[in-house]
């Protein structure tokens, strides 16, 4: 895995291999890439392949092919999240040993009557005081300490986890490490200093910060960019029928992604080479143009 370089900006792009890159994913990749390059930093590529039931055969190769075609240049080796299993398990064991996490046998059916909030089901603490042996998830204990961070684009974000989401799962009942724990461990090991990602993940950030505190990790800076949506307001995603980005005439699609990020490329770039487009974008990148924006409609 990539090691930390003290004082240097380290960003990352971390797609999951549940399908090919779509336009929304491309916009996120462009934003994180340009932010890293504008800060003379490293841009790491991590494939988040820890959920085999959701993975699509061949998706990792499709993602890598698309990134290469579009001219992205990552630093160091490509990191497979599944290769970090030992680090994930070590963090999990530490939390259990310190009684900061516990086994929970509650199923979705058991929680059907649990209260709900803006973040979904608020776990009522059913198994906090112990549960019988058997198949179980592992939950992280929370309290109502204020978890706050200043997002580079969206301003100050505040949550009180116990009352807004309750204790949350860090290992699933099927034994797979949950996203929150895996991403926190990997970002720490790789020394990531700033995370540029979609605003649809912003509600998850306080839970990840809570994990960082309990594991005595650093907290990176965060910049949550507006999500790309269809005309009806639905997030542009695989679940809403977003197609994979084209692998031909990539310059046109790349310029569309830059336009979505308010870069406003001049008309003459339509005839430019891929390298010239990237050079222009690096020189003109200002992430602050996206301040306060929650969504951007893809019109074509």
RODO-2510 file (C-alpha; in nm, 4 decimals, decimal comma):
residues 300
     n   res          X          Y          Z
     1     x     0,0000     0,0000     0,0000
     2     x     0,1014     0,3606    -0,0548
     3     x     0,2784     0,5066     0,2488
     4     x     0,2210     0,8521     0,3890
     5     x     0,4403     1,1392     0,2713
     6     x     0,4463     1,3976     0,5538
     7     x     0,3243     1,7393     0,4467
     8     x     0,2182     1,6317     0,0975
     9     x    -0,1352     1,6434    -0,0380
    10     x    -0,2696     1,2942    -0,1005
    11     x    -0,6054     1,2455    -0,2692
    12     x    -0,7768     0,9358    -0,4006
    13     x    -1,0500     0,7998    -0,6242
    14     x    -1,2159     0,4823    -0,4998
    15     x    -1,4793     0,3312    -0,7316
    16     x    -1,6540     0,0033    -0,6547
    17     x    -1,6585    -0,2647    -0,9285
    18     x    -2,0366    -0,2933    -0,9361
    19     x    -2,0429    -0,1784    -1,2976
    20     x    -1,8611     0,0478    -1,5469
    21     x    -1,7912     0,4130    -1,4749
    22     x    -2,0899     0,6347    -1,5572
    23     x    -2,0947     1,0110    -1,6065
    24     x    -2,1453     1,0859    -1,2372
    25     x    -1,8422     0,8737    -1,1495
    26     x    -1,6388     1,0509    -1,4174
    27     x    -1,7252     1,3923    -1,2735
    28     x    -1,6094     1,2787    -0,9282
    29     x    -1,2876     1,1357    -1,0739
    30     x    -1,2158     1,4599    -1,2606
    31     x    -1,2766     1,6743    -0,9507
    32     x    -1,0589     1,4628    -0,7218
    33     x    -0,7848     1,4370    -0,9854
    34     x    -0,7700     1,8093    -1,0574
    35     x    -0,7780     1,8960    -0,6875
    36     x    -0,4780     1,6696    -0,6267
    37     x    -0,2848     1,8059    -0,9235
    38     x    -0,3689     2,1678    -0,8346
    39     x    -0,2117     2,1018    -0,4931
    40     x     0,0979     1,9346    -0,6434
    41     x    -0,0188     1,6181    -0,4730
    42     x    -0,0572     1,2479    -0,5280
    43     x    -0,3725     1,0921    -0,6712
    44     x    -0,4244     0,7321    -0,5649
    45     x    -0,6551     0,4798    -0,7275
    46     x    -0,8297     0,2279    -0,5021
    47     x    -1,0799    -0,0325    -0,6194
    48     x    -1,3276    -0,0940    -0,3366
    49     x    -1,3887    -0,4633    -0,3955
    50     x    -1,5052    -0,5803    -0,0529
    51     x    -1,8668    -0,6597    -0,1427
    52     x    -1,8552    -0,9606    -0,3784
    53     x    -2,2370    -1,0015    -0,4013
    54     x    -2,2600    -0,6560    -0,5615
    55     x    -1,9590    -0,6850    -0,7904
    56     x    -2,0001    -0,7271    -1,1644
    57     x    -1,7674    -0,9619    -1,3504
    58     x    -1,5113    -0,7663    -1,5508
    59     x    -1,6041    -0,4301    -1,3945
    60     x    -1,2592    -0,3618    -1,2519
    61     x    -1,0972    -0,4019    -1,5937
    62     x    -1,3672    -0,1815    -1,7492
    63     x    -1,3035     0,0917    -1,4897
    64     x    -0,9280     0,0838    -1,5443
    65     x    -0,9662     0,0877    -1,9224
    66     x    -1,1984     0,3890    -1,9039
    67     x    -0,9651     0,5842    -1,6752
    68     x    -0,6713     0,5167    -1,9055
    69     x    -0,8693     0,6186    -2,2156
    70     x    -0,9657     0,9468    -2,0491
    71     x    -0,6047     1,0287    -1,9659
    72     x    -0,6004     0,9864    -1,5882
    73     x    -0,2545     0,9174    -1,4450
    74     x    -0,2563     0,7733    -1,0937
    75     x     0,0403     0,7586    -0,8604
    76     x     0,1785     0,4295    -0,7353
    77     x     0,0180     0,0915    -0,7715
    78     x    -0,3545     0,0302    -0,8044
    79     x    -0,4848    -0,0717    -0,4632
    80     x    -0,7462    -0,3430    -0,4178
    81     x    -0,9372    -0,2861    -0,0962
    82     x    -0,9749    -0,6616    -0,0499
    83     x    -0,5959    -0,6849    -0,0097
    84     x    -0,6257    -0,4831     0,3128
    85     x    -0,8255    -0,7503     0,4977
    86     x    -0,5606    -0,7888     0,7692
    87     x    -0,5658    -0,4151     0,8472
    88     x    -0,9465    -0,4136     0,8564
    89     x    -0,9536    -0,7108     1,0938
    90     x    -0,6906    -0,5549     1,3199
    91     x    -0,8993    -0,2395     1,3557
    92     x    -1,2116    -0,4459     1,4221
    93     x    -1,0338    -0,6533     1,6871
    94     x    -0,9084    -0,3384     1,8581
    95     x    -1,2585    -0,1926     1,8791
    96     x    -1,4020    -0,5178     2,0171
    97     x    -1,1217    -0,5588     2,2712
    98     x    -1,1859    -0,2084     2,4054
    99     x    -1,5617    -0,2750     2,4153
   100     x    -1,6214     0,0057     2,1681
   101     x    -1,8046    -0,2413     1,9436
   102     x    -2,0309    -0,5390     2,0101
   103     x    -2,2057    -0,8278     1,8373
   104     x    -2,5627    -0,7714     1,7250
   105     x    -2,8056    -1,0403     1,6108
   106     x    -3,0826    -0,8003     1,5066
   107     x    -3,2196    -0,8638     1,1583
   108     x    -3,3991    -0,6115     0,9415
   109     x    -3,7254    -0,7739     1,0497
   110     x    -3,6307    -0,7182     1,4152
   111     x    -3,5842    -0,3477     1,3456
   112     x    -3,8998    -0,2886     1,1433
   113     x    -4,0565    -0,0918     1,4279
   114     x    -3,7404     0,0991     1,5199
   115     x    -3,7591     0,4793     1,4951
   116     x    -3,6447     0,6385     1,1718
   117     x    -3,4666     0,9647     1,1064
   118     x    -3,3139     1,1465     0,8113
   119     x    -3,0300     0,8922     0,8055
   120     x    -3,2622     0,5902     0,8081
   121     x    -3,3288     0,3475     1,0937
   122     x    -3,2070     0,4707     1,4326
   123     x    -3,0724     0,1599     1,6018
   124     x    -3,2403     0,1321     1,9460
   125     x    -2,9494    -0,0423     2,1201
   126     x    -3,1187    -0,3811     2,1477
   127     x    -2,7955    -0,5837     2,1699
   128     x    -2,5753    -0,3286     2,3478
   129     x    -2,5623    -0,5318     2,6685
   130     x    -2,4692    -0,8601     2,5052
   131     x    -2,6177    -1,1173     2,2724
   132     x    -2,6098    -1,4942     2,2484
   133     x    -2,3499    -1,6620     2,0299
   134     x    -2,4383    -1,7247     1,6681
   135     x    -2,4462    -1,5359     1,3409
   136     x    -2,4186    -1,1669     1,4203
   137     x    -2,3140    -0,8338     1,2833
   138     x    -2,0774    -0,6072     1,4740
   139     x    -2,1905    -0,2573     1,5643
   140     x    -1,9871     0,0423     1,6795
   141     x    -2,1040     0,2164     1,9952
   142     x    -2,2026     0,5795     1,9551
   143     x    -2,2979     0,8580     2,1926
   144     x    -2,4435     1,2039     2,1459
   145     x    -2,1122     1,3850     2,1287
   146     x    -2,1390     1,6508     1,8591
   147     x    -1,9590     1,5341     1,5463
   148     x    -1,8872     1,8363     1,3302
   149     x    -1,6623     1,9144     1,0368
   150     x    -1,6180     2,2048     0,7995
   151     x    -1,6689     2,0805     0,4472
   152     x    -1,4674     2,2700     0,1888
   153     x    -1,7794     2,3194    -0,0262
   154     x    -2,0869     2,2592     0,1898
   155     x    -1,9909     2,4442     0,5076
   156     x    -2,0273     2,3201     0,8645
   157     x    -2,1945     1,9810     0,9022
   158     x    -2,3095     1,8574     1,2440
   159     x    -2,4555     1,5247     1,3610
   160     x    -2,5296     1,3600     1,6959
   161     x    -2,4882     0,9945     1,6095
   162     x    -2,6684     0,8144     1,8906
   163     x    -2,9907     1,0057     1,8394
   164     x    -2,9668     1,0437     1,4604
   165     x    -2,8453     0,6996     1,3494
   166     x    -2,7623     0,4928     1,6560
   167     x    -2,4864     0,2346     1,6741
   168     x    -2,3900     0,1360     1,3205
   169     x    -2,2636    -0,1813     1,1553
   170     x    -1,8893    -0,2196     1,0934
   171     x    -1,8989    -0,5904     1,0069
   172     x    -2,1999    -0,7497     0,8402
   173     x    -2,3767    -1,0678     0,9478
   174     x    -2,2183    -1,2487     0,6517
   175     x    -1,8708    -1,1636     0,7830
   176     x    -1,7917    -0,8928     0,5269
   177     x    -1,6330    -0,5723     0,6543
   178     x    -1,8717    -0,2782     0,6197
   179     x    -1,7890     0,0227     0,4037
   180     x    -1,7439     0,2679     0,6934
   181     x    -1,4675     0,0690     0,8615
   182     x    -1,2884    -0,0313     0,5403
   183     x    -1,2745     0,3189     0,3971
   184     x    -1,1540     0,4723     0,7244
   185     x    -0,8744     0,2168     0,7667
   186     x    -0,7596     0,2421     0,4049
   187     x    -0,7569     0,6222     0,4004
   188     x    -0,5431     0,6204     0,7163
   189     x    -0,2979     0,3602     0,5876
   190     x    -0,2625     0,5433     0,2558
   191     x    -0,2164     0,8784     0,4285
   192     x    -0,5042     1,0463     0,2446
   193     x    -0,5166     1,4138     0,3410
   194     x    -0,8284     1,5275     0,1525
   195     x    -1,1298     1,3365     0,0229
   196     x    -1,3191     1,4771    -0,2755
   197     x    -1,6390     1,2801    -0,3346
   198     x    -2,0101     1,3177    -0,4075
   199     x    -2,2463     1,4930    -0,1691
   200     x    -2,4556     1,1744    -0,1543
   201     x    -2,1858     1,0378     0,0803
   202     x    -2,1736     1,3430     0,3060
   203     x    -2,4184     1,2049     0,5645
   204     x    -2,1766     0,9139     0,6152
   205     x    -1,8844     1,1389     0,7021
   206     x    -1,9662     1,1969     1,0734
   207     x    -1,9799     0,8200     1,1279
   208     x    -1,6406     0,7884     0,9641
   209     x    -1,5010     1,0712     1,1752
   210     x    -1,6292     0,8929     1,4875
   211     x    -1,4423     0,5805     1,3790
   212     x    -1,1287     0,7856     1,3138
   213     x    -1,1438     0,9249     1,6669
   214     x    -1,1913     0,5853     1,8297
   215     x    -0,9055     0,4364     1,6269
   216     x    -0,6881     0,7440     1,6965
   217     x    -0,6544     0,8240     1,3276
   218     x    -0,6169     1,1622     1,1638
   219     x    -0,9270     1,3168     1,0074
   220     x    -0,8749     1,4218     0,6432
   221     x    -1,0294     1,7343     0,4971
   222     x    -1,3525     1,6757     0,3053
   223     x    -1,4983     1,8343    -0,0071
   224     x    -1,8371     1,6973    -0,1136
   225     x    -1,9123     1,7959    -0,4709
   226     x    -2,2662     1,8252    -0,6118
   227     x    -2,4230     1,5039    -0,7340
   228     x    -2,5097     1,4613    -1,1030
   229     x    -2,8822     1,4008    -1,1540
   230     x    -3,1270     1,3111    -1,4270
   231     x    -3,3778     1,5776    -1,5301
   232     x    -3,6302     1,4335    -1,2802
   233     x    -3,3881     1,4861    -0,9923
   234     x    -3,2834     1,1221    -0,9473
   235     x    -2,9144     1,0664    -0,8821
   236     x    -2,7219     0,9614    -1,1923
   237     x    -2,6248     0,6066    -1,0997
   238     x    -2,6290     0,2449    -1,2096
   239     x    -2,9551     0,1964    -1,0208
   240     x    -3,1251     0,4708    -1,2236
   241     x    -3,0046     0,3418    -1,5585
   242     x    -2,6941     0,5535    -1,6090
   243     x    -2,4908     0,4004    -1,8948
   244     x    -2,1162     0,3534    -1,8887
   245     x    -1,9144     0,6442    -2,0271
   246     x    -1,8196     0,6057    -2,3948
   247     x    -1,4691     0,4879    -2,4791
   248     x    -1,4665     0,6659    -2,8151
   249     x    -1,4462     1,0440    -2,8669
   250     x    -1,3524     1,0709    -2,5009
   251     x    -1,2462     1,4340    -2,5383
   252     x    -1,6084     1,5418    -2,5842
   253     x    -1,7304     1,3548    -2,2768
   254     x    -1,4372     1,4806    -2,0690
   255     x    -1,5209     1,8383    -2,1653
   256     x    -1,8826     1,7747    -2,0636
   257     x    -1,7635     1,6569    -1,7229
   258     x    -1,5463     1,9664    -1,6852
   259     x    -1,8396     2,1861    -1,7843
   260     x    -2,0514     2,0173    -1,5144
   261     x    -1,7787     2,1206    -1,2671
   262     x    -1,8130     2,4840    -1,3811
   263     x    -1,4739     2,4882    -1,5531
   264     x    -1,6213     2,6526    -1,8668
   265     x    -1,3728     2,5254    -2,1266
   266     x    -1,3337     2,7578    -2,4280
   267     x    -1,4807     2,6432    -2,7631
   268     x    -1,1391     2,5821    -2,9186
   269     x    -1,0745     2,2986    -2,6732
   270     x    -1,3283     2,0926    -2,8671
   271     x    -1,0529     2,0405    -3,1259
   272     x    -0,7693     1,9967    -2,8759
   273     x    -0,5836     1,6833    -2,7793
   274     x    -0,6627     1,4998    -2,4587
   275     x    -0,3339     1,6170    -2,3052
   276     x    -0,4063     1,9807    -2,3957
   277     x    -0,7508     1,9553    -2,2359
   278     x    -0,5991     1,8264    -1,9120
   279     x    -0,3285     2,0930    -1,9157
   280     x    -0,5894     2,3663    -1,9546
   281     x    -0,8038     2,2157    -1,6771
   282     x    -0,5144     2,1995    -1,4304
   283     x    -0,4359     2,5654    -1,4907
   284     x    -0,7982     2,6747    -1,4498
   285     x    -0,9249     2,4478    -1,1706
   286     x    -1,0965     2,6283    -0,8813
   287     x    -1,2948     2,3918    -0,6607
   288     x    -1,4505     2,6905    -0,4826
   289     x    -1,6769     2,7500    -0,7837
   290     x    -1,8831     2,4539    -0,6571
   291     x    -1,9400     2,6014    -0,3109
   292     x    -2,2928     2,5407    -0,1859
   293     x    -2,4041     2,3448    -0,4921
   294     x    -2,5990     2,0278    -0,4100
   295     x    -2,6789     1,8896    -0,7557
   296     x    -2,6150     1,9395    -1,1259
   297     x    -2,8589     1,8189    -1,3902
   298     x    -2,7123     1,6258    -1,6816
   299     x    -2,9037     1,7658    -1,9760
   300     x    -2,7647     1,5510    -2,2593
***
